[in-house]
Amino acid sequence: MYTLIRTLPPRRFALEQLPTLGGALIVAETFYKFHSFVLECAAFLATWFVLDFALSLLLRAIGGERRDPRTD
């Protein structure tokens, strides 16, 4: 997490990661009731990953290619 925040410029983090983070939080709060912090946390992180992956595919499909953060 620290590396993600450190390597992405603040504007890019706000535009690309915050919407998927918020979506994952909403999904986790609404649907994940495993009665185990570890399971809910893992499911939340997996949801965030899937939403971020879907957003990257969508942006690539409409021509808004995401750049590699290591090249910024």
C-alpha positions in Angstrom: 0.0 0.0 0.0 2.8 2.4 0.9 4.5 1.7 -2.4 1.3 2.3 -4.3 0.7 5.7 -2.7 4.4 6.6 -3.0 4.9 5.7 -6.7 1.7 7.3 -8.0 1.5 11.0 -8.4 -1.3 12.4 -6.1 -3.5 13.5 -9.1 -3.3 10.1 -10.7 -4.0 8.3 -7.4 -7.1 10.4 -6.9 -8.4 9.9 -10.5 -7.6 6.1 -10.8 -7.4 4.5 -7.4 -9.9 6.5 -5.2 -13.0 5.6 -7.3 -12.1 1.9 -7.2 -11.2 2.1 -3.5 -14.6 3.7 -2.8 -16.4 1.1 -4.9 -14.7 -1.7 -3.1 -15.5 -0.2 0.3 -19.2 0.0 -0.6 -19.3 -3.5 -1.9 -17.5 -4.8 1.2 -19.7 -3.0 3.6 -22.9 -4.1 1.8 -22.2 -7.7 1.0 -19.3 -9.1 3.0 -20.4 -10.5 6.4 -18.0 -13.3 7.0 -17.7 -12.6 10.8 -13.9 -12.7 10.3 -11.8 -9.6 9.9 -9.2 -11.5 7.9 -11.7 -12.9 5.4 -13.5 -9.6 5.0 -10.2 -7.7 4.5 -9.0 -10.3 1.9 -12.3 -10.0 0.1 -12.1 -6.2 0.2 -8.6 -6.2 -1.3 -9.6 -8.8 -4.0 -12.6 -6.6 -4.8 -10.4 -3.5 -5.1 -8.1 -5.5 -7.4 -10.9 -6.7 -9.6 -12.5 -3.2 -9.9 -9.1 -1.6 -10.7 -8.4 -4.3 -13.3 -11.9 -3.7 -14.9 -11.3 0.1 -14.9 -7.9 -0.4 -16.6 -9.5 -2.6 -19.3 -12.3 0.0 -19.8 -9.8 2.8 -20.1 -7.7 0.9 -22.5 -10.8 0.0 -24.6 -11.9 3.6 -24.9 -8.3 4.8 -25.7 -7.3 6.2 -22.3 -4.2 4.1 -22.0 -2.9 4.0 -18.5 0.8 4.6 -18.2 3.2 2.4 -16.2 3.7 4.2 -12.9 7.4 3.2 -12.9 8.0 5.5 -15.9 6.6 8.7 -14.3 
